[in-house]
Amino acid sequence: MPRDHSSLDPKVLDKLSHLSLVARTVVEGFMAGHHTSPHRGSSVEFAQHRPYAPGDELRRIDWKVFARSDRLVVKEYVEETNLSCHILLDASESMLYGSHDWTKFDYARWCAAALAHLVLGQRDTAGLIIFDEKHRTKVPPANGQPQLATILGTLQSAEPTGPTAIGTALNQLAPRLRNKGIVAIFSDFIDEPEKIFEGIRRLAFAGHEPILFQILDDKEISFDFDALLKLEGLEGTGDHKIDPKAIREAYMKEIEAHNRALELEAAAHSIDYVRVQTSASPDSILSAYLAKRESRARGGKH
């Protein structure tokens, strides 16, 4: 049966009033299409015990351990072992651009919210960092519904401001992420690839597994403009009106070379790199995360 993408259409998501509704709509639509439950099922491969927490199913309690030690512990299996997901959201000024009714930042925020909803729905651990050229806001990793509410509230109130320097930001953030896990980075990655991957390598060296989600507006890919463009100059140099036809060829070469460099660097370091346009449904974000989660839970590589 063909999948219904209507609930994942950015035009639909843009009309939803609350970020929590966006997150739930994306996750439920994605899961319905894949005929997959967001909750972990049973596995025959035992992994470990962990302390019982309110909300855990009673059937998961190891009553033999309780009889011996008077401690309530829950059995976890390979597919059920809790993982940490650090969600990093670029809130620099370059994310303000949008040729649709929504900006790159709006789209990235929807994706971050949906990922948090998915991760916490699996009873994994999620945290959030919002950054521009440096760390701005942090929600420490935790799990449960209160954590989802905190993450969604933080995302809802965030605004894109500040210079773009993702390479610098990642270098600063890498040593601050204490829980080893998956690091999902949402950004347009408008920075020098060498600087970006200096920070990415630090994350990988520390035992994290980064996923790069490059969020680009359709016009940034096609440069399909007809009228004169008003471009804002850097460092207070003023605005400039430019004929897009005169620079289109040079721009296309530059953006293609930039994205190709990101792609090659990611491949060279076995880093997952997912490019998403803001007109596309965000299901590839969740697919990439679930593939990475399964690989990490089983101790596998790419």
QUIKA-V397347 format. One record per pair of residues at least 6 apart in sequence whose ideal C-beta (glycine too) atoms are under 8 Angstrom apart, sorted by the first residue. I is the first residue (numbers start at 1). J is the second residue. D is the distance in whole Angstrom. If there is no record, write none. Layout:
I:J:D  I:J:D
//
This chain:
3:33:4  4:29:8  4:32:8  4:33:7  5:29:8  5:33:8  5:281:5  5:283:8  6:12:7  7:25:5  7:26:8  7:28:8  7:29:4  8:25:8  8:26:6  8:29:5  8:30:7  8:281:4  8:282:6  8:283:6  9:281:6  10:100:7  10:102:6  10:107:7  10:110:8  10:278:6  10:279:6  10:280:8  10:281:7  10:282:8  11:100:8  11:101:8  12:25:8  13:22:5  13:25:7  13:26:7  13:102:8  13:110:6  13:282:8  14:100:8  14:101:5  14:102:5  14:106:7  16:22:5  16:25:7  19:109:7  19:110:8  19:113:5  19:152:5  19:155:6  19:156:5  20:113:8  20:148:8  20:149:8  20:152:5  22:110:5  22:113:6  22:114:7  23:110:8  23:113:4  23:114:5  23:116:7  23:117:4  23:152:7  24:117:6  26:110:7  26:111:8  26:113:8  26:114:4  26:117:8  26:282:6  26:283:8  26:286:7  27:38:6  27:114:6  27:117:5  27:118:5  27:121:7  27:286:7  29:283:8  30:114:8  30:118:8  30:283:5  30:286:5  30:287:8  31:37:7  31:38:5  33:283:7  38:118:6  38:121:4  38:122:6  39:121:7  39:122:7  39:123:8  40:79:6  40:80:5  40:122:6  40:123:7  41:79:7  42:77:7  43:77:4  43:78:5  43:79:4  43:80:7  44:77:7  45:77:6  45:78:4  45:79:8  46:75:7  46:76:8  46:77:6  46:78:8  47:76:5  47:77:5  47:78:5  47:80:7  47:81:5  48:76:5  48:81:7  49:62:6  49:65:7  49:73:4  49:74:7  49:75:6  49:76:7  50:73:6  50:74:6  50:76:6  50:82:7  51:71:8  51:72:7  51:73:6  51:74:7  52:61:6  52:72:4  52:73:6  52:74:5  53:74:8  55:144:8  56:74:5  60:74:5  60:75:6  61:72:6  61:73:7  61:74:6  61:75:8  62:73:5  62:74:7  62:75:5  65:71:6  65:73:5  66:72:6  66:73:7  76:82:7  78:297:6  78:298:6  79:294:8  79:297:6  79:298:8  81:297:6  82:123:7  82:124:5  82:125:6  82:143:7  83:124:5  83:125:7  83:181:6  83:182:7  83:293:6  83:296:6  83:297:6  84:124:7  84:125:5  84:126:8  84:127:7  84:141:5  84:179:4  84:180:7  84:181:3  84:182:7  85:115:7  85:119:5  85:124:6  85:125:7  85:126:5  85:127:8  85:141:8  85:181:6  85:182:5  85:183:8  85:184:6  85:289:7  85:293:8  86:126:8  86:127:5  86:128:8  86:129:7  86:141:7  86:177:5  86:179:7  86:181:6  86:182:7  86:183:5  86:184:7  86:208:7  87:112:5  87:115:6  87:116:6  87:126:6  87:127:7  87:128:5  87:129:7  87:151:8  87:184:5  87:186:7  88:128:8  88:129:5  88:131:7  88:170:8  88:173:7  88:183:6  88:184:7  88:185:5  88:186:7  88:187:8  89:108:6  89:109:7  89:112:5  89:128:7  89:129:7  89:130:5  89:131:7  89:155:7  89:158:7  89:186:5  89:187:8  90:108:7  90:131:7  90:132:7  90:164:8  90:166:6  90:169:8  90:185:8  90:186:6  90:187:3  90:188:7  91:105:7  91:130:5  91:131:7  91:132:6  91:136:7  91:158:5  91:159:7  91:160:5  91:161:7  91:162:7  92:131:8  92:132:4  92:133:7  92:160:6  92:161:8  92:162:5  92:163:6  92:164:4  92:165:7  92:166:7  93:132:8  93:160:6  93:161:6  93:162:6  93:163:7  93:164:6  94:104:8  94:160:8  94:164:4  94:188:6  94:190:5  95:103:7  95:104:5  95:105:4  95:108:7  95:160:5  95:187:7  95:188:6  95:215:8  96:103:6  96:104:7  96:105:6  96:160:5  97:103:6  97:104:6  97:217:6  97:220:7  98:104:6  98:105:8  98:106:7  98:107:8  98:217:6  98:278:7  99:217:5  99:218:6  99:219:4  100:217:7  100:218:8  100:278:6  100:279:7  102:278:7  103:160:8  103:217:8  103:278:8  104:188:6  104:215:5  104:216:7  104:217:6  104:278:6  105:160:5  107:215:6  107:276:8  107:278:4  107:282:7  108:186:4  108:187:7  108:213:8  108:215:5  109:155:5  109:156:8  109:158:7  110:282:6  111:186:6  111:213:7  111:215:7  111:276:8  111:282:5  111:285:5  112:128:7  112:155:6  112:184:8  112:186:6  113:151:7  113:152:6  113:155:6  114:282:6  114:285:7  114:286:7  115:126:8  115:184:6  115:285:6  115:286:7  115:289:6  116:126:5  116:128:7  116:148:6  116:151:5  116:152:7  116:155:8  117:148:6  118:286:6  118:289:7  118:290:8  119:125:8  119:126:4  119:289:8  120:126:5  120:143:6  120:144:7  120:145:7  120:147:6  120:148:5  120:151:8  122:293:8  123:143:6  124:143:7  124:293:8  125:141:5  125:142:6  125:143:5  125:179:7  125:181:7  126:141:6  126:142:8  126:143:7  126:147:7  126:148:8  126:151:7  127:138:7  127:139:6  127:140:6  127:141:3  127:142:7  127:151:8  127:179:7  128:137:8  128:138:7  128:139:4  128:151:5  128:154:6  128:155:7  129:135:6  129:137:7  129:138:5  129:139:8  129:173:6  130:136:5  130:137:4  130:138:8  130:154:7  130:155:8  130:158:5  131:166:8  131:169:4  131:173:7  132:160:8  132:161:7  132:162:3  132:163:6  132:164:7  132:165:7  132:169:7  133:162:6  133:163:5  133:164:7  133:165:4  133:168:6  133:169:6  134:165:8  134:168:7  134:169:6  134:172:6  135:169:7  135:172:6  135:173:6  135:176:7  136:162:8  137:154:6  137:158:7  139:147:8  139:150:5  139:151:5  139:154:5  141:179:5  141:181:8  164:190:5  164:191:6  165:191:6  165:195:8  166:187:5  166:189:6  166:190:8  166:191:5  166:195:8  166:196:6  166:199:7  167:191:5  167:192:6  167:194:8  167:195:3  167:196:5  167:197:8  167:198:6  167:199:6  168:195:7  168:199:8  169:199:7  170:185:8  170:196:7  170:198:8  170:199:2  170:200:6  170:202:7  170:203:7  171:198:6  171:199:4  171:202:6  173:199:7  174:199:6  174:202:4  174:203:5  174:206:6  174:208:8  175:202:7  175:206:7  177:183:7  177:203:7  177:206:7  177:208:6  180:206:7  180:207:4  180:208:6  181:208:6  181:209:7  181:296:8  182:208:7  182:209:5  182:210:8  182:211:6  182:289:7  182:292:6  182:293:7  182:296:6  183:203:6  183:208:5  183:209:7  183:210:5  183:211:7  184:210:8  184:211:5  184:213:6  184:285:8  184:289:6  185:210:6  185:211:7  185:212:5  185:213:6  186:213:5  186:215:6  187:212:8  187:213:8  187:214:7  187:215:7  188:214:6  188:215:6  188:216:6  188:220:8  189:196:6  189:212:7  189:214:5  189:262:6  193:258:7  193:261:4  193:262:5  193:265:5  196:262:7  196:265:8  197:265:5  197:266:8  197:269:7  200:210:5  200:212:7  200:265:8  200:266:8  200:269:7  200:271:6  201:269:7  203:210:5  204:210:6  204:269:7  204:271:7  209:272:8  209:292:6  209:296:6  210:271:5  210:272:7  211:271:8  211:272:4  211:273:8  211:274:7  211:288:6  211:289:7  211:292:6  212:262:7  212:266:6  212:271:6  212:272:7  212:273:5  212:274:7  213:274:5  213:276:6  213:285:6  213:288:8  214:259:7  214:262:7  214:273:7  214:274:7  214:275:5  214:276:7  215:276:6  215:278:7  216:275:7  216:276:7  216:277:6  216:278:7  217:277:7  217:278:5  218:224:8  218:277:5  218:278:6  218:279:5  219:225:7  220:255:7  221:255:7  221:277:6  223:244:7  223:248:5  223:251:5  223:252:6  223:255:8  225:244:4  225:248:8  226:244:7  227:244:8  228:241:5  228:242:7  228:243:6  228:244:8  229:241:7  229:242:5  229:243:8  229:244:5  230:239:5  230:240:7  230:241:6  231:239:7  231:240:5  231:241:8  231:242:6  232:239:6  233:239:6  233:240:6  259:275:7  262:273:6  263:273:6  263:275:8  265:271:8  266:272:7  266:273:4  267:273:8  270:301:7  270:302:5  272:288:6  272:292:6  272:302:7  274:284:6  274:285:7  274:288:5  276:282:7  276:284:6  276:285:7  295:301:7  295:302:7
//
